[in-house]
């Protein structure tokens, strides 16, 4: 067998070999996955009333957010499971499975009976469906990043991998747009009664579209070459821990702020504006929608920037910006009105910088033999530590301390972790991917 440390794939997959359907499959699958996964957070205040005992609204909301966080606990295990499938048997089949599982879990939420109908059984069914969503999400971006990175020319890997993250943001944007439009069209009372079910039911046809697109793909040239030589890792996770612990640790550290920033900016701030600042729910949803729209546009620009100046400078700059801007942004959020919306957008842009650079950098840390597992596990450990917990911790901090600024300190702490990790990063922009 070829020495794993010595062999790299030919730079340059010519651009002609990068079929547009590969980029589309990466992005569309992520749209479906993150439409479903983010939707739960956007209707969290409604789900709290529908699925948990209503005596204490704050306790019900915290229970709903704890269920939101629980899905993230399963994501690292799902990363190992789907990583094993993707590194042993190909990216294509694993990615098709993630889309199908997510669509089924999300569609089921739309059919669930409420607490008023069956009591605590409704809470249990919601928790179960959310856990299945977590399993599906755990396999998504690691595989999509591996597939797109392995098709991409070295000098454009940043911007092309950023399209996958753009897909994730677009999915969240679609969820936010739909919830915002339904709130506007149906009104708060009807939305709370039955309108919240509509976006979950739409997940079923969306998932079927994503599945159709992904089943028509061929696996990447890197994996195909590995498969021809029968050089796949027999136990990818064991090989990862044996030979690539440094890359795994860096992926986790760089993911901490990315996920904290994502779920504060795109999920928690919506709740904060409604429950803490007291703005109309429709304004809170439209603020989130605008923030997501700006981030969708900005993410590929940061991916392109990372191709030009390097991955490390973008990570460092985004971490510093997030740490400096978190507190003033929350001061302005608490003012309400247009200034709150503007500060919300700023929080989103700092996170879009991280999203633009992350997947290319992570893919470049691991060889093809363990790339899916390495990216999926590292990314999802970061998600479990700082992503799923972000709305819960932020809500708990405000409730416990009485300070509407306390979520900013959570962001500052996660920014420090990612900055320290980024400072130790070896530059990989423009480098060839290792095959084994």
C-alpha positions in Angstrom: 0.0 0.0 0.0 1.2 3.5 -0.8 2.6 5.4 2.2 -0.4 7.5 3.5 1.8 10.4 4.4 3.3 10.6 0.9 0.6 10.5 -1.6 -1.6 13.4 -2.7 -4.2 13.6 -5.5 -3.4 15.5 -8.6 -4.2 19.2 -8.1 -6.0 19.8 -10.4 -9.0 18.3 -11.2 -9.8 20.4 -14.2 -12.8 22.7 -13.8 -14.6 20.8 -16.6 -14.7 17.7 -14.3 -16.5 19.6 -11.6 -20.0 19.0 -12.9 -22.5 21.6 -11.8 -24.7 18.8 -10.5 -22.1 18.0 -7.9 -22.2 21.6 -6.5 -26.0 21.5 -6.8 -26.3 18.2 -5.0 -24.1 19.4 -2.1 -26.1 22.6 -1.8 -29.6 21.2 -2.3 -29.1 18.4 0.1 -27.9 20.9 2.7 -30.9 23.2 1.9 -33.3 20.3 2.7 -31.4 19.2 5.8 -31.1 22.7 7.4 -34.6 23.8 6.4 -35.8 20.9 8.5 -33.3 21.2 11.3 -33.6 25.0 11.7 -37.4 25.0 11.5 -37.7 23.5 15.0 -35.9 26.6 16.4 -38.1 29.1 14.6 -41.3 27.6 16.0 -39.8 26.8 19.4 -42.1 29.2 21.3 -45.2 27.6 19.6 -43.9 24.0 20.3 -43.3 25.0 23.9 -47.1 25.6 24.3 -48.2 22.7 22.2 -45.9 19.9 23.6 -45.1 20.7 27.2 -47.2 21.5 30.3 -48.3 25.1 30.2 -48.1 26.1 33.9 -44.8 28.0 33.5 -44.1 29.4 30.0 -40.4 29.9 30.7 -40.0 26.3 31.9 -41.9 25.1 28.8 -39.6 27.1 26.5 -36.5 25.7 28.3 -37.9 22.2 27.9 -38.4 22.9 24.2 -34.8 24.2 23.9 -33.4 21.3 25.8 -35.1 19.0 23.2 -33.5 21.2 20.5 -30.1 20.6 22.2 -30.7 16.9 22.7 -30.5 16.4 19.0 -27.0 17.7 19.0 -25.8 15.1 21.5 -26.5 12.5 18.9 -24.7 14.3 16.1 -21.1 13.1 16.9 -22.4 9.5 17.0 -24.2 10.1 13.7 -21.0 11.6 12.3 -19.1 8.4 13.2 -21.9 6.2 11.7 -22.3 8.1 8.4 -18.6 8.8 8.3 -17.9 5.0 8.4 -20.4 4.5 5.6 -19.1 7.3 3.5 -15.4 6.4 4.0 -15.9 2.7 3.4 -18.7 2.6 0.8 -18.8 6.0 -0.8 -20.1 9.5 -0.2 -23.1 9.3 -2.5 -25.1 6.6 -0.6 -24.4 8.1 2.8 -25.6 11.5 1.7 -28.7 10.1 0.1 -29.6 8.4 3.4 -29.2 11.6 5.5 -31.7 13.5 3.3 -34.2 10.7 3.5 -34.0 10.3 7.3 -34.3 14.0 7.9 -37.4 14.4 5.7 -39.1 11.5 7.4 -38.4 12.8 10.9 -39.5 16.4 10.1 -42.6 15.3 8.3 -43.6 13.2 11.3 -43.4 16.3 13.6 -46.1 17.8 11.4 -48.5 14.9 12.3 -47.8 14.6 16.0 -50.6 14.9 18.5 -50.2 17.7 21.1 -49.9 17.7 24.9 -53.5 18.6 25.1 -54.4 15.5 23.2 -52.2 12.8 24.8 -50.3 14.5 27.6 -46.6 13.6 28.2 -46.7 11.1 25.3 -46.7 14.1 22.9 -43.5 15.4 24.6 -41.8 12.0 24.2 -42.7 11.7 20.5 -41.4 15.2 19.8 -38.1 14.3 21.6 -37.9 11.1 19.5 -38.5 12.9 16.2 -35.9 15.6 17.1 -33.3 12.9 18.0 -33.8 11.3 14.5 -33.3 14.8 13.0 -30.0 15.0 14.9 -28.9 11.7 13.5 -29.6 12.9 10.0 -27.9 16.3 10.5 -24.8 14.6 11.9 -24.1 12.9 8.6 -24.8 15.8 6.3 -22.2 18.5 6.1 -19.2 16.2 6.6 -20.2 14.2 3.6 -21.2 17.1 1.4 -17.9 18.9 2.2 -15.9 15.8 1.4 -17.7 15.3 -1.9 -17.5 18.9 -3.1 -13.9 19.3 -1.9 -12.8 16.2 -3.7 -14.2 17.4 -7.0 -12.9 21.0 -6.6 -9.7 22.5 -8.1 -7.2 23.4 -5.4 -7.4 27.2 -6.1 -11.2 27.3 -5.9 -11.9 24.8 -3.1 -12.8 27.6 -0.6 -15.6 29.2 -2.7 -17.0 25.9 -3.9 -17.1 24.3 -0.5 -18.8 27.5 0.7 -21.7 26.7 -1.6 -22.5 23.8 0.7 -22.6 26.1 3.7 -24.6 28.6 1.6 -27.1 25.7 1.0 -27.4 25.2 4.8 -28.0 28.9 5.3 -30.5 28.9 2.4 -32.4 26.1 4.1 -32.6 28.0 7.3 -33.6 31.1 5.3 -36.4 29.2 3.6 -37.7 28.0 6.9 -37.6 31.5 8.3 -39.3 32.9 5.2 -42.1 30.4 5.4 -42.7 30.8 9.1 -42.6 34.6 8.7 -45.1 34.5 5.8 -47.4 32.1 7.6 -47.3 34.4 10.7 -48.2 37.3 8.5 -50.9 35.4 6.5 -52.5 33.4 9.3 -51.9 35.6 12.3 -50.4 34.5 15.6 -53.4 32.6 16.9 -54.0 30.4 13.9 -50.2 29.8 13.5 -50.2 28.6 17.1 -53.3 26.5 16.6 -52.4 24.5 13.4 -50.3 26.7 11.1 -47.0 25.5 12.6 -47.6 22.1 11.1 -47.5 23.3 7.5 -43.7 23.9 7.3 -42.9 20.4 8.8 -45.2 18.7 6.3 -43.5 20.5 3.4 -40.3 18.8 4.4 -41.5 15.5 2.9 -41.6 16.6 -0.8 -38.4 18.7 -0.3 -36.7 15.6 1.0 -37.8 13.5 -2.0 -36.3 16.2 -4.4 -33.0 16.1 -2.5 -33.0 12.3 -2.5 -33.6 12.2 -6.3 -30.7 14.6 -6.9 -28.3 12.8 -4.8 -29.0 9.3 -6.1 -28.1 10.5 -9.6 -24.5 11.4 -8.5 -21.3 9.5 -9.0 -18.8 9.4 -6.2 -15.8 11.7 -6.3 -12.6 10.8 -8.3 -10.6 10.7 -5.0 -12.9 8.1 -3.5 -13.1 6.2 -6.8 -9.3 6.0 -7.0 -9.2 4.8 -3.4 -11.8 2.2 -4.0 -10.0 0.8 -7.1 -6.9 0.2 -5.0 -9.0 -1.3 -2.2 -7.4 1.2 0.2 -10.4 2.3 2.2 -9.9 2.4 5.9 -11.5 -0.7 7.6 -12.3 1.3 10.7 -12.2 5.0 9.8 -12.8 6.3 13.3 -10.0 4.2 14.8 -7.6 5.3 12.1 -8.7 8.9 12.7 -7.9 8.7 16.5 -4.7 6.9 15.8 -3.2 9.1 13.1 -5.2 12.4 12.9 -5.9 13.6 16.4 -4.5 17.0 15.7 -6.7 17.6 12.7 -9.7 16.4 14.7 -8.9 18.7 17.7 -8.5 21.7 15.4 -11.8 21.0 13.6 -13.6 20.9 16.9 -12.0 24.2 18.1 -12.7 26.0 14.9 -16.3 24.8 15.0 -17.0 26.1 18.5 -17.6 29.8 17.5 -19.1 28.8 14.1 -21.9 26.9 15.8 -22.4 29.3 18.8 -22.6 32.2 16.4 -25.0 30.3 14.0 -27.5 29.3 16.7 -27.3 32.6 18.5 -27.7 34.7 15.4 -30.2 32.6 13.5 -32.2 30.9 16.3 -31.8 32.5 19.7 -32.0 36.2 18.7 -35.4 35.5 17.3 -36.5 34.3 20.8 -34.6 37.1 22.5 -36.4 39.8 20.5 -39.8 38.3 21.4 -39.3 37.2 25.0 -36.7 39.7 26.3 -37.1 42.8 24.2 -40.8 42.4 23.7 -41.0 43.1 19.9 -43.8 41.8 17.8 -43.1 38.1 16.7 -43.5 39.1 13.1 -40.7 41.7 13.3 -38.5 39.1 15.1 -39.1 36.6 12.2 -38.5 39.2 9.5 -35.3 40.3 11.3 -34.0 36.7 11.2 -35.0 36.3 7.6 -33.1 39.5 6.6 -30.1 38.3 8.5 -30.1 35.0 6.8 -30.5 36.6 3.4 -27.5 38.8 3.9 -25.5 35.8 5.2 -26.4 33.7 2.2 -25.0 36.4 -0.1 -21.8 36.9 2.1 -20.8 33.3 2.7 -19.4 32.5 -0.8 -17.5 35.8 -0.7 -15.7 34.7 2.4 -15.0 31.4 0.7 -13.5 33.2 -2.2 -11.5 35.4 0.1 -10.1 32.4 1.8 -8.9 31.1 -1.5 -7.0 34.4 -2.1 -5.6 35.3 1.4 -5.7 31.9 3.1 -7.9 30.0 5.6 -6.0 31.2 8.7 -6.5 34.9 8.2 -10.2 34.5 7.7 -10.6 32.4 10.8 -8.6 34.8 12.9 -10.3 37.9 11.5 -13.8 36.4 12.1 -13.0 35.3 15.6 -11.6 38.7 16.6 -14.6 40.5 15.0 -17.1 38.2 16.8 -15.4 38.8 20.2 -15.3 42.5 19.8 -18.8 43.0 18.3 -20.8 40.6 20.5 -21.5 43.0 23.4 -22.3 46.2 21.4 -24.6 44.1 19.2 -26.6 42.9 22.1 -26.7 46.4 23.6 -28.3 47.5 20.3 -30.6 44.4 20.0 -32.1 45.4 23.3 -33.1 48.8 21.9 -35.6 47.2 19.5 -36.7 48.6 16.2 -34.5 49.1 13.1 -31.2 49.4 15.2 -31.9 45.9 16.6 -32.4 44.5 13.1 -29.1 46.1 11.9 -27.2 44.6 14.9 -28.8 41.2 14.2 -27.5 41.4 10.6 -23.9 42.2 11.9 -24.0 39.1 14.1 -25.0 37.0 11.1 -22.2 38.4 8.9 -19.5 37.5 11.5 -20.7 33.9 11.4 -21.0 33.8 7.6 -17.3 34.5 7.5 -16.6 31.3 9.5 -19.1 29.4 7.4 -17.4 30.5 4.2 -14.0 29.2 5.2 -14.7 26.2 7.4 -15.6 23.2 5.2 -12.6 23.7 2.8 -10.2 24.0 5.7 -11.7 20.9 7.4 -11.5 18.8 4.2 -7.8 19.8 3.8 -7.0 18.5 7.3 -7.7 14.8 6.5 -6.8 12.3 3.8 -9.5 10.7 1.7 -9.4 7.5 3.8 -10.9 9.3 6.8 -12.1 12.6 5.4 -15.8 12.1 5.8 -15.4 10.7 9.4 -12.9 13.4 10.4 -15.0 16.4 9.2 -18.3 14.9 10.4 -17.0 14.0 13.8 -15.0 17.2 14.5 -17.8 19.4 13.1 -20.5 17.6 15.1 -18.6 17.6 18.4 -18.3 21.4 18.0 -22.1 21.4 17.3 -22.9 19.4 20.4 -20.7 21.6 22.6 -21.6 25.0 21.4 -24.4 24.8 18.8 -27.4 23.0 20.3 -26.7 24.4 23.7 -26.5 28.0 22.5 -30.3 28.8 22.6 -30.7 27.0 25.9 -27.7 28.5 27.6 -28.6 32.0 26.3 -32.1 31.7 27.6 -30.9 30.3 30.9 -28.3 33.1 31.3 -30.9 35.8 30.8 -33.4 34.1 33.1 -30.8 33.4 35.8 -28.7 36.6 35.8 -31.5 39.0 34.8 -29.1 40.6 32.3 -30.2 40.9 28.7 -26.6 41.2 27.7 -25.4 37.9 29.1 -25.6 35.9 25.8 -22.9 38.2 24.5 -20.5 36.8 27.1 -21.2 33.3 25.9 -20.3 34.4 22.3 -17.1 36.1 23.6 -16.0 32.9 25.3 -16.5 30.8 22.2 -14.7 33.4 20.1 -11.7 33.0 22.4 -11.6 29.2 21.8 -11.8 29.5 18.1 -9.2 32.3 18.0 -6.7 30.3 20.0 -7.2 27.3 17.6 -6.9 29.5 14.5 -3.6 30.9 15.7 -2.2 27.4 15.6 -3.6 26.5 12.2 -1.2 25.6 9.4 -2.2 27.3 6.1 -3.7 24.8 3.6 -5.3 27.1 1.0 -4.3 26.0 -2.5 -2.8 22.7 -1.4 -3.6 19.4 -3.0 -5.8 17.0 -1.0 -4.1 13.9 0.4 -5.7 10.6 -0.8 -4.5 8.2 1.9 
